[in-house]
Amino acid sequence: MRGVFITLEGADGCGKSTQAALLADAIAAAGREVVRLREPGGTPISEKVRALLLDPANTEMCPECELLLYEASRAQLVRQVIDPALSRGAVVLCDRFYDSTRAYQAGGRGIDATLVDVANELGRCGRVPDRTLVLDLDPGTAYARATAGGADRMEAEGLAFQERVRESFRRLAAGEPARVRLVDASGEKNQVTRRLLDELADLVGTVGRSGDGA
């Protein structure tokens, strides 16, 4: 059985972490091995990079440093975890991948998009998701959720930054409809899970229709 690489994307507070857990449970219940990951992170080295990137104290970090740290974390994750998991036929479910770098560092920060794409080529180590699901939610609602308990370094950039990120994701979905699907993230969480599973049916089959209300 071939491995399947699925990524979840969206602005902060859109519900990715919640949906990643629900999707992982539904797919695993159908008999597939699921490897659930997050970016930045997922390996001991990558988690250390994550701490640097999200620490609110690191206000002096320049956009280019930020970009390269994301790519370093990603490369380690691909080589150490993602490649081996896909090789053995697992479903890899990753909370963010290189599309977040496009949205945040190019769309949000304003780094030249061509430069970001070149950096992504290095960081992704040849890996492209089979399906990318972008959870789309009103930026004001999402931002209020994300910062309810305090803000990390990226969330602290403010609502206008998150609005630019959202628009970047929406452009991505319009430009790559075969791979990237825009999914309404409003409503009850099980309704959102059902929408996401419907967008994955061609890759993982029809799962999660009984027992969880999704």
SEKE-242011 format. One record per residue (C-alpha): residue number from 1; residue in one letter; z, x, y. Coordinates in nm, 4 decimals. Each point is the difference from the previous one (the first is absolute). Example, Ala and Ser with C-alpha at 12.3 -4.5 7.8 and 13.67 -1.06 7.14 Angstrom:
BEGIN
   i aa       c3       c1       c2
   1  A   0.7800   1.2300  -0.4500
   2  S  -0.0660   0.1370   0.3440
# end
This chain:
BEGIN
   i aa       c3       c1       c2
   1  M   0.0000   0.0000   0.0000
   2  R  -0.1034   0.1489   0.3336
   3  G   0.2508   0.0550   0.2717
   4  V  -0.0101  -0.2187   0.3110
   5  F   0.0956   0.1255   0.3454
   6  I   0.1225  -0.2714   0.2382
   7  T   0.1326   0.0581   0.3508
   8  L   0.1908  -0.2310   0.2332
   9  E  -0.0504   0.0397   0.3730
  10  G   0.1006  -0.1653   0.3246
  11  A   0.2047   0.0479   0.3136
  12  D   0.3759   0.0515  -0.0202
  13  G   0.1898  -0.3148  -0.0962
  14  C  -0.2903  -0.1772  -0.1705
  15  G   0.1828  -0.0187  -0.3356
  16  K  -0.1617   0.2813  -0.1969
  17  S   0.3150   0.1233  -0.1714
  18  T   0.0984  -0.3484  -0.1121
  19  Q  -0.3487  -0.0749  -0.1268
  20  A  -0.0325   0.3361  -0.1745
  21  A   0.3089  -0.0842  -0.2072
  22  L  -0.1255  -0.3499  -0.0838
  23  L  -0.3478   0.1223  -0.0924
  24  A   0.1400   0.2786  -0.2157
  25  D   0.2166  -0.2475  -0.1914
  26  A  -0.2876  -0.2431  -0.0521
  27  I  -0.2446   0.2647  -0.1224
  28  A   0.2592   0.1643  -0.2245
  29  A   0.0838  -0.3392  -0.1522
  30  A  -0.3655  -0.0243  -0.1059
  31  G   0.0432   0.3159  -0.2082
  32  R  -0.1294   0.2754   0.2280
  33  E   0.1847   0.3158   0.0946
  34  V   0.0583  -0.0121   0.3746
  35  V   0.0819   0.3062   0.2098
  36  R   0.1347  -0.1164   0.3348
  37  L  -0.0103   0.2527   0.2851
  38  R   0.0402   0.0226   0.3737
  39  E  -0.1506   0.2153   0.2717
  40  P   0.1169   0.2278   0.1328
  41  G   0.2133   0.0799  -0.3031
  42  G  -0.0154  -0.0406  -0.3750
  43  T   0.0812   0.3608  -0.0950
  44  P   0.2953   0.2226   0.0934
  45  I  -0.2181   0.1999   0.2392
  46  S  -0.1633  -0.3092   0.1497
  47  E   0.3366  -0.1697   0.0546
  48  K   0.1158   0.3020   0.2025
  49  V  -0.3135  -0.0302   0.2116
  50  R   0.0702  -0.3730   0.0419
  51  A   0.3448   0.0791   0.1391
  52  L  -0.1567   0.2272   0.2616
  53  L  -0.2651  -0.2524   0.0974
  54  L   0.2289  -0.3009   0.0415
  55  D   0.3066   0.1672   0.1517
  56  P   0.0429  -0.1523   0.3495
  57  A   0.1461   0.3318   0.1156
  58  N  -0.3385   0.1719  -0.0358
  59  T  -0.1316  -0.1267   0.3311
  60  E  -0.1746   0.3299   0.0735
  61  M  -0.2363  -0.0301  -0.2991
  62  C  -0.3589   0.0122   0.1263
  63  P  -0.2707  -0.2304  -0.1432
  64  E  -0.1826   0.2867  -0.1727
  65  C   0.3170   0.1137  -0.1763
  66  E   0.0649  -0.3585  -0.1057
  67  L  -0.3514  -0.0342  -0.1412
  68  L   0.0208   0.3193  -0.2028
  69  L   0.3434  -0.0861  -0.1395
  70  Y  -0.1322  -0.3335  -0.1265
  71  E  -0.2901   0.1759  -0.1699
  72  A   0.2271   0.2614  -0.1594
  73  S   0.2253  -0.2693  -0.1411
  74  R  -0.3034  -0.1917  -0.1296
  75  A  -0.1597   0.2974  -0.1721
  76  Q   0.3213   0.0739  -0.1890
  77  L   0.0291  -0.3642  -0.1085
  78  V  -0.3586  -0.0162  -0.1235
  79  R   0.0168   0.3199  -0.2022
  80  Q   0.3506  -0.0448  -0.1379
  81  V   0.0148  -0.3758  -0.0697
  82  I  -0.3120  -0.2062   0.0726
  83  D  -0.2586   0.2050  -0.1901
  84  P   0.2107   0.0270  -0.3198
  85  A   0.0888  -0.3710   0.0084
  86  L  -0.3611  -0.1111   0.0373
  87  S  -0.1073   0.2398  -0.2741
  88  R   0.2305  -0.1715  -0.2496
  89  G  -0.1198  -0.3485   0.0989
  90  A   0.2826  -0.1176   0.2249
  91  V  -0.0247  -0.2369   0.2946
  92  V   0.1042   0.2014   0.3054
  93  L   0.1339  -0.2189   0.2803
  94  C   0.0513   0.2000   0.3189
  95  D   0.1645  -0.1256   0.3193
  96  R  -0.2396   0.1664   0.2511
  97  F  -0.2678   0.2642  -0.0511
  98  Y  -0.2651   0.1610   0.2216
  99  D  -0.0963  -0.3278   0.1695
 100  S   0.3398   0.0053   0.1693
 101  T  -0.0891   0.3386   0.1464
 102  R  -0.3180  -0.1484   0.1438
 103  A   0.1935  -0.2926   0.1456
 104  Y   0.3024   0.1864   0.1343
 105  Q  -0.1271   0.3427   0.0979
 106  A  -0.3477  -0.1037   0.1174
 107  G   0.0552  -0.3643   0.0971
 108  G   0.3586   0.0333   0.1204
 109  R   0.0238   0.3583   0.1265
 110  G  -0.3586   0.0323   0.1137
 111  I  -0.0849   0.3182  -0.1918
 112  D  -0.3765   0.0340  -0.0394
 113  A  -0.0981  -0.2154  -0.2992
 114  T  -0.2439   0.2589  -0.1352
 115  L   0.2757   0.2611  -0.0017
 116  V   0.2341  -0.2404  -0.1817
 117  D  -0.2683  -0.0705  -0.2602
 118  V  -0.0439   0.3737  -0.0615
 119  A   0.3765   0.0397  -0.0448
 120  N   0.0018  -0.2963  -0.2378
 121  E  -0.2691   0.1642  -0.2112
 122  L   0.2369   0.2883  -0.0639
 123  G   0.3149  -0.2056  -0.0483
 124  R  -0.1417  -0.2568  -0.2426
 125  C  -0.1301   0.2692  -0.2389
 126  G  -0.3016  -0.2096  -0.0910
 127  R   0.1919  -0.3211  -0.0704
 128  V  -0.1224  -0.3345   0.1370
 129  P   0.1871  -0.3225  -0.0826
 130  D  -0.1738  -0.2509  -0.2246
 131  R   0.1386  -0.2752   0.2231
 132  T   0.1848   0.0065   0.3301
 133  L   0.1931  -0.3085   0.1058
 134  V   0.0790  -0.0257   0.3713
 135  L   0.2870  -0.2370   0.0724
 136  D  -0.0778  -0.1615   0.3337
 137  L   0.2782  -0.1521   0.2092
 138  D   0.0531  -0.0805   0.3666
 139  P   0.1092   0.3314   0.1581
 140  G   0.2930  -0.1521   0.1866
 141  T   0.1402  -0.1552  -0.3172
 142  A  -0.0571   0.3172  -0.2011
 143  Y   0.1528   0.2260   0.2640
 144  A   0.3115  -0.2154   0.0301
 145  R   0.0451   0.0235  -0.3773
 146  A  -0.0581   0.3747  -0.0097
 147  T   0.2497   0.0830   0.2733
 148  A   0.2731  -0.2537  -0.0806
 149  G   0.2221   0.2740  -0.1438
 150  G  -0.1125   0.2802   0.2316
 151  A  -0.3247   0.1922   0.0383
 152  D  -0.1300   0.3173  -0.1620
 153  R  -0.2143   0.2462   0.1947
 154  M  -0.3239  -0.1928  -0.0553
 155  E   0.1483  -0.3453   0.0621
 156  A   0.1536   0.1294   0.3225
 157  E  -0.3512   0.0321   0.1470
 158  G   0.0231  -0.3680   0.0934
 159  L  -0.1906  -0.3259  -0.0361
 160  A  -0.3181   0.1105   0.1797
 161  F  -0.0332   0.2874  -0.2479
 162  Q   0.0402  -0.2425  -0.2920
 163  E  -0.2647  -0.2286   0.1493
 164  R  -0.2481   0.2895   0.0093
 165  V   0.0868   0.0821  -0.3611
 166  R  -0.0622  -0.3591  -0.1075
 167  E  -0.3371  -0.0120   0.1714
 168  S  -0.0981   0.3242  -0.1702
 169  F   0.0832  -0.1490  -0.3395
 170  R  -0.2007  -0.3131   0.0802
 171  R  -0.3028   0.2119   0.0934
 172  L   0.0396   0.1921  -0.3242
 173  A  -0.0026  -0.3200  -0.2047
 174  A  -0.3107  -0.1238   0.1799
 175  G  -0.1767   0.3318  -0.0537
 176  E   0.0803   0.0491  -0.3710
 177  P   0.0184  -0.3495  -0.1533
 178  A  -0.0730   0.1166  -0.3549
 179  R   0.3147   0.2143  -0.0117
 180  V   0.2244  -0.1352   0.2750
 181  R   0.1252  -0.3595   0.0054
 182  L   0.1831  -0.1556   0.2940
 183  V   0.2779  -0.2272  -0.1279
 184  D   0.2010  -0.2502   0.2038
 185  A   0.3627   0.1199  -0.0203
 186  S   0.1563  -0.3107   0.1543
 187  G   0.1866  -0.2652  -0.1970
 188  E   0.2324   0.0202  -0.2985
 189  K   0.0037   0.3349  -0.1790
 190  N  -0.1185  -0.1486  -0.3311
 191  Q  -0.2966  -0.1581   0.1791
 192  V  -0.0942   0.3403   0.1354
 193  T   0.0381   0.1541  -0.3473
 194  R  -0.2389  -0.2588  -0.1403
 195  R  -0.2594   0.0831   0.2659
 196  L   0.0296   0.3692  -0.0818
 197  L  -0.0298  -0.0564  -0.3754
 198  D  -0.3102  -0.2118   0.0568
 199  E  -0.1589   0.2986   0.1765
 200  L   0.0835   0.2201  -0.3014
 201  A  -0.1151  -0.2313  -0.2799
 202  D  -0.3188   0.1979  -0.0630
 203  L   0.2039   0.3187  -0.0494
 204  V   0.3187  -0.1099  -0.1793
 205  G  -0.0858  -0.3468  -0.1305
 206  T   0.1697  -0.3309   0.0780
 207  V   0.3721   0.0735   0.0057
 208  G   0.3186  -0.1416   0.1466
 209  R  -0.0848  -0.3688  -0.0250
 210  S   0.3075  -0.1030  -0.1938
 211  G   0.3722   0.0484   0.0298
 212  D   0.0241   0.1403   0.3536
 213  G  -0.1466  -0.2835   0.2044
 214  A  -0.2667   0.2288   0.1385
# end
